[in-house]
Amino acid sequence: MRALPLVLLLLASCAPTARGVRVAPDVAVGSAGSGSPASNPPVGGVAMPANRSLAVNVAAPPNLATFARALTAGGVADTLAGPGPFTLFAPTDEAFARLAPGTVQALLKPENRASLTALLRLHLVTGRVTSAELIRRVRAGGGRASLTSVAGEPIAVSTTGGIVTLTDRGGNKSYVETADVRHSNGTMHVVNGVLLPRI
């Protein structure tokens, strides 16, 4: 069976709403309104020990089950077990549910692994980038900043009502719902939309 081009799989998706954690530009690293800078916010009701890797913690919350399965199928889970550091923008199951019907199932097929890997790598950036750093870059850029994903594609960063907003090259938006989840090899921000690569 011939692999489906990613562009055909992702023709229809529903835009997420601009809801998430509002981050002040002077938030201390690791806090993001979650209390003590030494504590991580829970994700999907699950504790996120900061001494664990991104690969271990991302597999635990029930609301990241689709993303965790995709990371394994796309071969990116091994990267997240490495030394890093990385910044991971992790879409929730609700975010994946907004893609066109059948998209996730098609992407998880072995013949579509290249397309899946491209999508996953768009959600990964080298280095630790906290929400405070994102806000600082947005302010320094006059309301807009840019990150380069490990896929080599840009991610535009802005704010919507104080919520960190990510936009891919096609104009798809994703909002940070849980910020600054620290790990032994990086930082994770949980987002409510899926960024799509241009192929």
Secondary structure as a PSIPRED ss2 file (coil, helix, strand):
# PSIPRED VFORMAT (PSIPRED V4.0)

   1 M C   1.000  0.000  0.000
   2 R C   1.000  0.000  0.000
   3 A C   1.000  0.000  0.000
   4 L C   1.000  0.000  0.000
   5 P C   1.000  0.000  0.000
   6 L H   0.000  1.000  0.000
   7 V H   0.000  1.000  0.000
   8 L H   0.000  1.000  0.000
   9 L H   0.000  1.000  0.000
  10 L C   1.000  0.000  0.000
  11 L C   1.000  0.000  0.000
  12 A C   1.000  0.000  0.000
  13 S E   0.000  0.000  1.000
  14 C C   1.000  0.000  0.000
  15 A C   1.000  0.000  0.000
  16 P C   1.000  0.000  0.000
  17 T C   1.000  0.000  0.000
  18 A C   1.000  0.000  0.000
  19 R C   1.000  0.000  0.000
  20 G C   1.000  0.000  0.000
  21 V C   1.000  0.000  0.000
  22 R E   0.000  0.000  1.000
  23 V C   1.000  0.000  0.000
  24 A C   1.000  0.000  0.000
  25 P C   1.000  0.000  0.000
  26 D C   1.000  0.000  0.000
  27 V C   1.000  0.000  0.000
  28 A C   1.000  0.000  0.000
  29 V C   1.000  0.000  0.000
  30 G C   1.000  0.000  0.000
  31 S C   1.000  0.000  0.000
  32 A C   1.000  0.000  0.000
  33 G C   1.000  0.000  0.000
  34 S C   1.000  0.000  0.000
  35 G C   1.000  0.000  0.000
  36 S C   1.000  0.000  0.000
  37 P C   1.000  0.000  0.000
  38 A C   1.000  0.000  0.000
  39 S C   1.000  0.000  0.000
  40 N C   1.000  0.000  0.000
  41 P C   1.000  0.000  0.000
  42 P C   1.000  0.000  0.000
  43 V E   0.000  0.000  1.000
  44 G C   1.000  0.000  0.000
  45 G C   1.000  0.000  0.000
  46 V E   0.000  0.000  1.000
  47 A C   1.000  0.000  0.000
  48 M C   1.000  0.000  0.000
  49 P C   1.000  0.000  0.000
  50 A C   1.000  0.000  0.000
  51 N C   1.000  0.000  0.000
  52 R C   1.000  0.000  0.000
  53 S C   1.000  0.000  0.000
  54 L H   0.000  1.000  0.000
  55 A H   0.000  1.000  0.000
  56 V H   0.000  1.000  0.000
  57 N H   0.000  1.000  0.000
  58 V H   0.000  1.000  0.000
  59 A C   1.000  0.000  0.000
  60 A C   1.000  0.000  0.000
  61 P C   1.000  0.000  0.000
  62 P H   0.000  1.000  0.000
  63 N H   0.000  1.000  0.000
  64 L H   0.000  1.000  0.000
  65 A H   0.000  1.000  0.000
  66 T H   0.000  1.000  0.000
  67 F H   0.000  1.000  0.000
  68 A H   0.000  1.000  0.000
  69 R H   0.000  1.000  0.000
  70 A H   0.000  1.000  0.000
  71 L H   0.000  1.000  0.000
  72 T H   0.000  1.000  0.000
  73 A H   0.000  1.000  0.000
  74 G C   1.000  0.000  0.000
  75 G C   1.000  0.000  0.000
  76 V C   1.000  0.000  0.000
  77 A H   0.000  1.000  0.000
  78 D H   0.000  1.000  0.000
  79 T H   0.000  1.000  0.000
  80 L H   0.000  1.000  0.000
  81 A C   1.000  0.000  0.000
  82 G C   1.000  0.000  0.000
  83 P C   1.000  0.000  0.000
  84 G C   1.000  0.000  0.000
  85 P C   1.000  0.000  0.000
  86 F E   0.000  0.000  1.000
  87 T E   0.000  0.000  1.000
  88 L E   0.000  0.000  1.000
  89 F E   0.000  0.000  1.000
  90 A E   0.000  0.000  1.000
  91 P E   0.000  0.000  1.000
  92 T C   1.000  0.000  0.000
  93 D H   0.000  1.000  0.000
  94 E H   0.000  1.000  0.000
  95 A H   0.000  1.000  0.000
  96 F H   0.000  1.000  0.000
  97 A H   0.000  1.000  0.000
  98 R C   1.000  0.000  0.000
  99 L E   0.000  0.000  1.000
 100 A C   1.000  0.000  0.000
 101 P C   1.000  0.000  0.000
 102 G C   1.000  0.000  0.000
 103 T H   0.000  1.000  0.000
 104 V H   0.000  1.000  0.000
 105 Q H   0.000  1.000  0.000
 106 A H   0.000  1.000  0.000
 107 L H   0.000  1.000  0.000
 108 L C   1.000  0.000  0.000
 109 K C   1.000  0.000  0.000
 110 P H   0.000  1.000  0.000
 111 E H   0.000  1.000  0.000
 112 N H   0.000  1.000  0.000
 113 R H   0.000  1.000  0.000
 114 A H   0.000  1.000  0.000
 115 S H   0.000  1.000  0.000
 116 L H   0.000  1.000  0.000
 117 T H   0.000  1.000  0.000
 118 A H   0.000  1.000  0.000
 119 L H   0.000  1.000  0.000
 120 L H   0.000  1.000  0.000
 121 R H   0.000  1.000  0.000
 122 L C   1.000  0.000  0.000
 123 H C   1.000  0.000  0.000
 124 L E   0.000  0.000  1.000
 125 V E   0.000  0.000  1.000
 126 T E   0.000  0.000  1.000
 127 G C   1.000  0.000  0.000
 128 R C   1.000  0.000  0.000
 129 V C   1.000  0.000  0.000
 130 T C   1.000  0.000  0.000
 131 S H   0.000  1.000  0.000
 132 A H   0.000  1.000  0.000
 133 E H   0.000  1.000  0.000
 134 L H   0.000  1.000  0.000
 135 I H   0.000  1.000  0.000
 136 R H   0.000  1.000  0.000
 137 R H   0.000  1.000  0.000
 138 V H   0.000  1.000  0.000
 139 R H   0.000  1.000  0.000
 140 A H   0.000  1.000  0.000
 141 G C   1.000  0.000  0.000
 142 G C   1.000  0.000  0.000
 143 G C   1.000  0.000  0.000
 144 R C   1.000  0.000  0.000
 145 A E   0.000  0.000  1.000
 146 S E   0.000  0.000  1.000
 147 L E   0.000  0.000  1.000
 148 T E   0.000  0.000  1.000
 149 S C   1.000  0.000  0.000
 150 V C   1.000  0.000  0.000
 151 A C   1.000  0.000  0.000
 152 G C   1.000  0.000  0.000
 153 E C   1.000  0.000  0.000
 154 P E   0.000  0.000  1.000
 155 I E   0.000  0.000  1.000
 156 A E   0.000  0.000  1.000
 157 V E   0.000  0.000  1.000
 158 S E   0.000  0.000  1.000
 159 T E   0.000  0.000  1.000
 160 T E   0.000  0.000  1.000
 161 G C   1.000  0.000  0.000
 162 G C   1.000  0.000  0.000
 163 I E   0.000  0.000  1.000
 164 V E   0.000  0.000  1.000
 165 T E   0.000  0.000  1.000
 166 L E   0.000  0.000  1.000
 167 T E   0.000  0.000  1.000
 168 D C   1.000  0.000  0.000
 169 R C   1.000  0.000  0.000
 170 G C   1.000  0.000  0.000
 171 G C   1.000  0.000  0.000
 172 N C   1.000  0.000  0.000
 173 K E   0.000  0.000  1.000
 174 S E   0.000  0.000  1.000
 175 Y E   0.000  0.000  1.000
 176 V E   0.000  0.000  1.000
 177 E E   0.000  0.000  1.000
 178 T E   0.000  0.000  1.000
 179 A E   0.000  0.000  1.000
 180 D E   0.000  0.000  1.000
 181 V E   0.000  0.000  1.000
 182 R E   0.000  0.000  1.000
 183 H E   0.000  0.000  1.000
 184 S C   1.000  0.000  0.000
 185 N C   1.000  0.000  0.000
 186 G E   0.000  0.000  1.000
 187 T E   0.000  0.000  1.000
 188 M E   0.000  0.000  1.000
 189 H E   0.000  0.000  1.000
 190 V E   0.000  0.000  1.000
 191 V E   0.000  0.000  1.000
 192 N C   1.000  0.000  0.000
 193 G C   1.000  0.000  0.000
 194 V C   1.000  0.000  0.000
 195 L C   1.000  0.000  0.000
 196 L C   1.000  0.000  0.000
 197 P C   1.000  0.000  0.000
 198 R C   1.000  0.000  0.000
 199 I C   1.000  0.000  0.000
